[in-house]
C-alpha cells in the first residue's frame, strides 16, 4: 500500500504510522463512524515492535512481577513479543494488577502512581497506537495534554495570548480526577467510536485489573491509575465531553484551555467567569466528578494572578508601553521544587562524588527546566537560580577543599567554576525579560 508521501513503508515504525494515518483520515472523514476491526491490528508485529521501543525509551520500574525492561532487553525480545501476540490472538491475555507506589509532591503530600508490568505496558502502548488516531480526529484544539505534537508550553502560551483581552479567569481543579473516573461512563464514551468488542474487553480488563499495595490486591471499581500507558488517552476521552459542551454551547463565556485534568477559562468579565464556574459544575456532575472547593476560584489576573502548569500569570503595566499586559514566570511552587532538587544534588552527603558527576547532574536539570520556562518572562527568576546554584556548589567545594584562608578558597572555587562546564539558567536572548 502506497502511503501519503509517495514512498513504501520499510520499517515497523513506518508501517505502524501508515496504519495510524489511515485510521485518522477515516475517522476524520466521518466523525460518527464506529470502528469494528481493530483488535487484530494491536498484535501486528510492527505495532508490537514499535510499542516495545516506546516502552523501552520511556523507561520506568518493573511492576508486580518484578521483571524489568533491562531484563527483557537483555533476553530474547522477539520471543517476548511473539508470546504477547499469541496470547492476544487466542484470547489468553490477562493483565496483572498495577503496583501502587507514591511519589512526593512539593507541598509535602504524596501522589499515588500505578505501575503496570512491562508486558502490560507494551500491550497498552500497542492499543494506544491503534486507537489514539481515531479519537484524535475528534479531540478539540483547546486540549493540549498528552497528545501528539501538543505540549504544556503551547497551553501556557494560549493562556497568555487569551489574557490580552481577558480580565477574569476561572481556574479549576478536579478532585482526585484519575481515581474518580466512572468505568461505565468511560466505556460508553469509548464505544461511541470503537465497536470492536475485543478492544472494549481489553480496556475493561485494564480498568478492572486492580491495584497491588503491600501485597494486597484491591479490585478497581472506578478510576484509571496514573502511570498506566493507556490512562492519559482514556482521561482525555472522558474530558472530551467537557470540551464539546463548551464548544457547542458555552464558548461565548470565555476561552477554555485544558491540559489533561488541569484547565482554566479566560473570560472578559467577572460575571462571565462566574457563569463559567456554574456551567462547569453542572458538566462535572454529569461526568460524576467534583471540583476541589479550595482550589477552584474566579481570579483577577491584575490582582493576585494565578498559577497554571508551573507558571504564574499576572497582568501589570508594561515599562515600555505603559499599557496593562499579561506576563508569566515560574510559580513559587515551581521555584521551591527546583531549589529542593538542587539541594539534594549539592548536599554534603554527595561529597563522595567527583565534581564532574555533580556538574553533569546539575546540568541535566538546568537544561530541562530552562527549556520549559524560557518561553515566559523568566529572566529575574533564572538569574536568582544561577546565584542559588553557584552558592550551593561553593559550599560543596569548600567542604572538599581543606584550605584555611577564605580568600584562597574563593580563588580556588572561582577558577574551578569557570572551567567546570556548569550551565546557566539564564542565557541572554533565550528568554523574555520581566517588564
N, C-alpha and C positions, 0 to 999 in steps of 0.2 A: 504493500500500500504506500502510495506516494504521500509525503507529508506536505504541510503548507509552505515550507521553504524550498520545495523542489528537489530535496535530496532524500535518499533512503535512510531509515534509521539503521545504525550499525552497532550500537551498544545497548545493553539492557536499559540504561538511563534514557537513551534516545527513544527506545520502543515504549517505555512507560510514559514518557512525556507526550508522545504521539497519541497514546490512549487517552491521556488527560485532556489534550486539545479536542479530540473527537467528542468526549463526554461533555466538555464545557460548551462547545459550539451547539451540540444537540440540545442541551439544557437551555442555552440562551435563545435558540430559535423558538422554543416552546416552553414558556415559564410554568406551565401546568403539567408538563409531561411527567409521568412516573416511570422510573427505570426498573426493569424486572430481571435483566440478565447481567448481574454484577458479580455474584459470588465466585464464579469460576475464574474471573479475572484477578481476584485477590491472590490466588495461589499460582498465578502465572510465574514462571521462573524469572522473567525480567523484573516483575513487580516485587517479588520477594527479595531479589538481589539488591535492588535499589533501597528497599525498606531496611535491609540489614546494614547497608552502607550508611544510611541516615541515622540509624540507632547507634551504630559504632561511632560515628562522628559526634553525636550528642553526648556520648559517654554516660556516666551515672553508675550508681551502686547496684549490686545484684538484688534480686527480690527474695521471696520466701524460700526458694530452692537453693539460694546461696551460689548460683552459677553466674560468674561474671562475664562481661563482654570479652575480657582478655583470655579467659579460659576457652571460650568458643572460638575466638580468633586464632588461637594457637593450635586448635584442633582441626577437624575436617568440616569447614564451613559449608561446603556443598552438601554433605550428608545431613548437616543440621537443617539446612533449608529444605532439602528433599523430604525429610521426615515431617516438617511442618506442612508442606504441600500435600503429602499423603494423608495426614490426619485431617486436614481441611476437606480434602476431596471425598473421603469416606464418611465424614461427619463425626470423626472421633475426637476432634479438638475440644478441649475443655480448659478454660483459663483458670489459673490459680488465684487465690486471694492476693490482694496487694499488701505490701509490707508498709505499715504505718510508722513514719518517722516524724520528728519535729525539728524545725529549724528556727533559730531565734529571730525575732523581729526587733527593729530599732527601739520600740517602746518597752522592751523587756518581756513581752509576751512571746509565745511560740506558735508558729504556723504549722498545721499538720500537712504532711505530704504523703501520697500513696505511691509506692514504688512497685510496679508490676515486674514480673520476671522478664528477663531479656527475651525469652521466647514469646511471651505475650506482647512485649513491646514491638517486636518485629511484625507480628500479625496485625496489631493495631495500626502500625505505620503503613502496612500494605493496604489495609482497609481505607485508611485516610487518603492514600494516593489515588484510590479508585473513586471514593465517594465525595471527596472535597470539591472537585471541579463542578459537580452537579449543583452543590449549594452555593459555590462561588458565583454562579450565574445569577443568583437571586440576591446575594448579600448587597447591602447598600453602601454608598461611598462614605457615609458618616462613621462606619465601623472600621477600626484600624488594628485591633488586637489579634495577633496570631493568625494573620492572613498573608498569602503570598504577595510579595512586593509592597507590603504595608508595614509601617513601623510606628513606634511611640513618638519619634521625632516629628513625623508627619501630623500626628494628632495634636501635639502641643503647638505646632505652627498654625494649625487650623484654628485652635483656640485663640491664639494671639491675633490672628487676622480677624476673627469674629469680634474681638474686643474693640476694634477700631470704632465700630458703631454700636457695640453692646455695652450697656451701662449697669446691668444687673445679671447675676449668674445663679442658677440653681445647681448646686453641687450635690451629688447623690452618692450614697454608699449602701450597697445591698448587704444585709446582714447574713454572713456565712453563706455566700452565694453557692459555691460549689457543693456544699453539703446540703443545700436546701432544694436543689433541682428535683422536680417531681418526675419519676421514671415514666409513668403512663403518659403524662403530657408530653414529655420529651419524645417518646417513641411515636406518638401521634404526629408530632411535628416532622419527624424523620420520614414517616410514611407518606407525607404529602409529596415527596419526591422519589422515594425508594419503595418499590413494591416487592422486591426480591425477599421472600420470607427467610431465606437462609442468612442474608445480611442482617435483617432485623433481629433474627435469633442470636446472631453473633454479638450485636450491640447489647441486646438484653442480657446475655451471659456476662459481658464485662460489667454492666451496671449491677448485676446481682452477685458478682464473684465474692464479695465480702472483703473485710479488712482484717488483717492479722496484726495483733498487737500483744506483746508479752506472751506469745504462744497461744492466745485465744483468738478465734475467728468470729467476727461479728458480721452476720449476713446483712447486706445492704438492702434497705427499703426505700431509700431516697438518696439523692446526691450522686456526683461523679467525682472521684478522687483527684485532687490536684497532684500532678505528677504523671498521670496517665497520658500516653501519646495522643489518644483519641479525645481526651477530655476538653481541650481548647476548642476543637471543632464542634463538639456537642454543646458546649457552653455558648458558642456563637449562634448555633441553630436555635437555641432556646431564647436568647435575647434578640434574635432577628424579629420576633414578634413585636418587641418594643420599637425597633427601627421602622417597621412597616406601619404600625399605628401612627407613629409620629409623622412619617412622610405623607400618609394619606389623609390624616385628619387634623394634626396639630402643628404643622410646620410654621404656621403663622405666629405661633407664640415665641419662637426662637430657634436657634440652630443647635441641634443635638450632636454632640461629638462623643463617641464611645470607644473605649479601648477595653475589650473583654467586659468585665463587670464594673469597670470604673467609667463614669460618664458625667458630663456637665451639659447644661443647656444655657447658652449665651443669649440673653434677651435684651430688648431695647428699653424696657421699663420694669420697675419693681412689681407692678401689677401682673404683667405677663409672666414674670418669673414665679410668682405665687400661683398663678394658674397652671404653669408647667408642673409645679410641685404637686398640686391636687390631681392633675391628669395622670402623672406618672405613678402616683399612689394607687390609682384605680387600675392601671395596667399591671402593676406589681401584684395586686390582689388576684387578677385573672391568671397570672403566672404562678400564683401561690408562693410569692416572695415577699420579704419585708425589708423596708428601708431602715437603716440604722438611725434611731431617733437623735443621737448626739452628733452624728457625722453627716447629716443631711440638712442643708441650710440654703436659704436665699442670702447671697452676699453681695456687697457693694465693692467692686474691684478698686474703686477710688479710696475706700476706707481701709479695711484690714487686708483686702485681697484674698486670694485662695490658693490652695495647692492642688496640683494635678500632675500625675505621672512624674513626680520628683521635682517639678518646677514650682516656684511661687510666682503667681501672676498678680500684677499690680498696675493700676493706671495712675499716671502722675504727669506733671508738667515737664515737657522736654526743655532742656537747657538751650538747645539750638533753635527751636521754632517757637517756644513759648506755649505750644498747644498741649492739651491733655492727650497722652498717647499710652498704649499698652506696652509693658515691659515684662520680661520673665527672666528669672535667675534660679539657681539651685535653692531648694527649700531648706529650712532649718533641719528638717528630718534627714534630708539627703546629706547635708554638711556633717551632721553628727555621725551618720553611718560611715562616710568616707574617712573621717578622722579616727573612728574606732578601728577601722581596718588598718590604717597606717600605724596606729598604736600597737596593734598585735604584731605587725611585721617588724617594727623597730623597738620592740620591748627588750629589756635587758636579758630576758630569758633566751633571746636569739643571738647572744654573744658568741656562741659556738660556731655560727655560720660565717663563712668568709664574706667580706664586703661585697664582692661581685654578685653573690647569691641574693643578698638583701636588696641590692640595687635592681637586680632583674625582677624580683617580686614587686618592688615598688613601681617600676616602670610599666608592668602589665596592668596594674590597677590605674595608674595615671592615664595611660592611653585610652583605656575603656571609658573611664569617667569623663575625660576631656572630650572624646569623640561624641559622647551623648549630649553633654551640656554646652558645647561650644556654639550651638545654634541659638543660645539665649544671650542675654545681656550679662555675661558672667565674668567680665574682666576682674572686678573687685574681689569676687569670691575665689577665682583662680589664683590671684596674687596672694590672697590670705592663705590658701592651701600650700602654695610654694614656700612661704615663710614657715608654716607649720611643719612641713616635711623636713626642711633644712634643719630646724631646731631639733626635731626628733633624731635625725641622723647625727647631728652634732653630739647629742647626749650619748648615743650608742657608741660612736667612735671615741669619745672622751673616756668612756668606761674601758675601752680596749687599750688606749694609748696611755702608758704609765709615765706621764711627764708632769713634774710638779708645777712648772711655770704655766700659768693660764695663757700667757701670750704665745708661748711655743705651741701649746695645744691648738689654739685658734689658727696659728700659722700652718700647722700640720694639716688641720682639717680643711682649711681653705684650698690648699694645694690638692688634697685628695678629692674634694668636692668638684673642683674644676675639671678634673680628669676622670671622674667616676663614670661619666656617661648617664648620669641621672637625668630624667626627662622632666620638664616643667609642665604644670597645668596650663599656665598662661603662655601662649605663643602669639606675639604681636601679629595682627592681621588675620588671626584664625577664629576670633570670637568677638561678639559685639561689645561695645562699650556701654557702661551703665550711665545713662544720662540723668 
